C-alpha cells in the first residue's frame, strides 16, 4: 500500500526542514527526503565550517598584529587540529537534524527521490504519494568541463582537507574563492587565484574588490586575471594548471 502525504519535501537543508516543520505545525501530514547530509550544505560543508576555519584566521591576524606589543610570539595555524575542531562540530549536524525532524512528527526518508508522476515519488524502490511536493535541493559545485577535470576538487573537499598542501590554485573569482584563498594563505599555503576575466567579485563595488585584492596580494596570494584555464595535468604529486599562454605548477 502506497503511503499518502499532504506534502513531501525533497531536500533537508535549512529551507526544506523549515518548510517541513512549518507545514507539520499547521496540521499537515508531511514527509521529507534527503539523499546526503541532513541539514544541508550550510552547516555541514559550507557557511558554518567556513566560519570555524576563518575564526582561526582572524585570531592569527590579530596575534600577528600584536606581536612585540604585548604578545611575544607569532601564532601559526595547526591545520589538523583546526580540522578536528571543525569535524567535531559538523559530525553532530546530520544525525541531529534527522532526529529533530523525526521528533517533530515529520516522516523521514533517506535516499534519492525521483518522480514517477505528478503526485508519486520513488525513493530507492519505495513509492509514496503527495498532494504537494516541495523541491528544496539547493545547489552543488560545478566542475569545469575541461581536459583533466577529474583532478579538480570543489569547496566541499577543501573544507575537509586532512592537510593543507604547500601550494594550492583556486579557479574562480567569486566570494567563496576569495574566502578559501584567505584561509589557505593564513594556513601557510602558497595560493594562486585565477579568474577568467578582469572583474572578480563582480556583484560587489569595484573599489572595495580592488582593496581586497591588494590585501590578499600583500599576504602572498597571487591573483591572475583574464586567464581562461583549458587543462589540468598531473605531474607526480603536483599538478599543472594550463591556459592558452599559461602553465602553473601547484600542489
C-alpha positions in Angstrom: 0.0 0.0 0.0 1.4 3.4 -1.0 1.7 5.9 1.9 0.0 9.2 1.1 1.0 12.7 2.4 -0.2 16.2 2.1 3.3 17.5 1.3 6.6 15.8 0.6 9.8 17.9 0.8 12.8 16.9 -1.2 15.9 18.2 0.4 16.6 18.5 4.2 18.7 21.7 4.2 17.6 24.9 6.0 14.8 25.6 3.5 13.5 22.1 3.4 13.5 21.5 7.1 11.9 24.9 7.8 9.1 24.1 5.3 8.5 20.7 6.7 8.4 21.9 10.3 6.0 24.7 9.5 3.6 22.6 7.5 3.6 19.9 10.2 2.8 22.5 12.8 -0.2 23.6 10.6 -1.6 20.0 10.8 -0.4 18.6 7.5 0.9 15.0 7.1 4.5 15.7 6.0 7.4 13.7 4.8 11.0 14.9 4.0 13.6 13.1 1.8 17.4 13.6 1.9 20.0 11.6 -0.1 23.1 13.1 1.5 23.7 15.0 4.8 20.7 16.1 6.8 20.9 19.8 7.5 22.2 20.7 4.0 25.3 22.4 2.8 25.5 25.4 5.1 26.0 23.6 8.4 27.7 20.5 7.1 30.1 21.8 4.4 29.5 25.4 3.8 28.9 28.5 6.0 29.4 27.1 9.4 32.6 25.1 8.8 34.0 28.0 6.9 33.3 30.3 9.8 35.1 27.9 12.2 38.2 28.0 9.9 38.0 31.8 9.5 37.8 32.3 13.2 41.3 30.8 13.4 42.5 33.1 10.5 41.1 36.2 12.3 42.7 35.2 15.6 46.1 34.7 13.9 45.9 38.0 12.2 45.2 39.8 15.5 48.0 37.9 17.2 50.4 38.8 14.4 49.4 42.4 14.6 50.2 42.5 18.3 53.4 40.6 18.1 56.0 42.5 20.0 53.3 44.8 21.5 52.3 42.6 24.4 52.4 39.2 22.7 55.9 37.7 22.5 55.4 35.0 19.8 53.8 34.9 16.4 51.0 32.4 16.0 50.6 29.7 13.4 47.6 27.7 12.3 47.8 24.0 13.1 45.6 22.7 10.3 45.0 19.1 11.6 43.9 20.5 14.9 41.7 23.1 13.3 40.1 20.5 11.0 39.5 18.2 14.1 37.6 21.1 15.7 35.6 21.6 12.5 34.7 17.9 12.3 33.8 17.7 15.9 31.1 20.3 15.1 29.9 19.0 11.8 29.6 15.4 12.9 26.6 16.3 15.0 24.7 18.2 12.4 23.3 15.4 10.1 22.1 13.0 12.9 20.9 15.9 15.0 18.8 17.3 12.1 17.4 13.9 11.2 16.4 13.3 14.8 14.7 16.7 15.1 12.6 16.0 12.0 11.5 12.6 13.4 10.8 14.1 16.8 8.6 16.8 15.3 6.4 14.1 13.7 7.7 14.5 10.1 8.2 11.2 8.3 11.8 10.9 7.1 13.2 9.1 4.1 16.9 8.7 3.3 17.6 8.1 -0.4 17.3 9.6 -3.9 13.8 10.7 -4.8 12.5 10.8 -8.3 9.1 11.5 -9.8 7.0 8.6 -11.2 4.2 11.0 -12.0 2.9 14.4 -10.8 2.0 13.1 -7.3 4.1 10.0 -6.9 7.7 9.7 -5.8 10.0 6.7 -5.8 12.7 6.6 -3.1 15.0 3.6 -3.6 12.2 1.5 -4.9 9.7 2.6 -2.3 6.8 4.7 -3.6 4.9 7.5 -1.8 2.2 9.9 -2.9 1.8 13.6 -2.1 -0.7 16.2 -2.9 2.1 18.8 -3.0 5.9 18.4 -3.5 8.4 21.0 -2.5 11.8 20.8 -4.2 14.4 22.3 -1.9 17.6 20.6 -3.2 19.8 23.7 -3.3 22.9 23.9 -5.4 26.1 21.9 -5.9 29.6 23.0 -7.0 30.1 22.5 -10.8 33.3 21.0 -12.1 34.7 22.8 -15.2 34.3 20.8 -18.3 38.0 20.8 -19.3 40.6 18.2 -20.1 41.9 16.8 -16.8 38.7 17.8 -14.9 39.0 14.6 -12.8 41.8 16.2 -10.9 39.7 19.2 -9.8 38.2 19.5 -6.4 35.5 21.7 -5.0 34.9 23.7 -1.9 33.5 20.5 -0.3 36.9 18.8 -0.4 38.7 22.0 0.6 36.7 22.3 3.8 37.6 18.7 4.7 41.3 18.6 3.9 43.3 16.4 6.2 46.4 18.5 5.5 46.9 21.9 3.9 49.1 21.5 0.7 52.2 23.6 0.3 50.6 25.3 -2.7 47.0 25.5 -4.0 45.4 27.0 -7.0 41.9 28.3 -6.9 39.9 28.7 -10.1 37.3 31.3 -10.0 36.7 34.8 -8.7 33.5 34.6 -6.6 33.2 35.2 -2.9 33.8 31.5 -2.0 37.1 31.5 -4.0 38.3 34.6 -2.1 37.3 33.2 1.3 39.1 29.9 0.6 42.2 31.8 -0.7 42.3 33.8 2.6 42.0 30.7 4.7 44.6 28.7 2.7 47.1 31.6 2.7 46.8 32.1 6.5 47.3 28.4 7.0 50.7 28.6 5.3 49.9 27.6 1.7 51.2 29.4 -1.4 47.9 30.4 -3.0 47.2 31.4 -6.6 43.7 32.6 -7.6 42.9 32.6 -11.3 39.8 34.3 -12.8 38.7 34.1 -16.4 38.0 37.9 -16.8 39.3 41.1 -15.3 36.4 41.6 -12.9 36.3 39.2 -9.9 33.5 39.6 -7.4 31.5 41.5 -10.0 28.5 41.8 -7.7 30.4 44.0 -5.3 31.7 47.6 -5.6 34.9 47.6 -7.7 36.9 49.9 -5.4 36.3 47.5 -2.5 37.1 44.5 -4.5 40.4 46.1 -5.5 41.2 46.8 -1.8 40.5 43.2 -1.0 42.7 42.0 -3.9 45.5 44.3 -2.7 45.3 43.0 0.9 45.4 39.4 -0.3 48.3 40.2 -2.6 50.2 41.7 0.4 49.6 38.4 2.3 51.2 36.5 -0.6 48.2 35.5 -2.7 48.9 35.6 -6.4 45.9 36.8 -8.3 45.8 36.2 -12.0 43.0 37.8 -14.1 41.9 37.4 -17.7 43.2 33.8 -17.9 41.0 31.0 -19.3 42.1 27.6 -18.0 41.9 24.8 -20.6 43.6 21.8 -19.0 44.8 20.2 -15.8 47.7 17.8 -15.9 49.0 15.6 -13.1 52.8 15.6 -12.5 53.6 13.0 -9.8 52.4 14.6 -6.6 51.8 18.0 -8.3 49.5 19.4 -11.0 49.9 21.7 -13.9 47.2 24.3 -14.4 47.3 25.2 -18.1 45.8 28.1 -20.1 46.2 29.4 -23.6 49.5 31.1 -22.6 49.8 29.9 -19.0 51.3 27.0 -17.1 51.2 27.0 -13.3 52.5 24.1 -11.1 50.6 23.6 -7.9 50.3 21.1 -5.0 
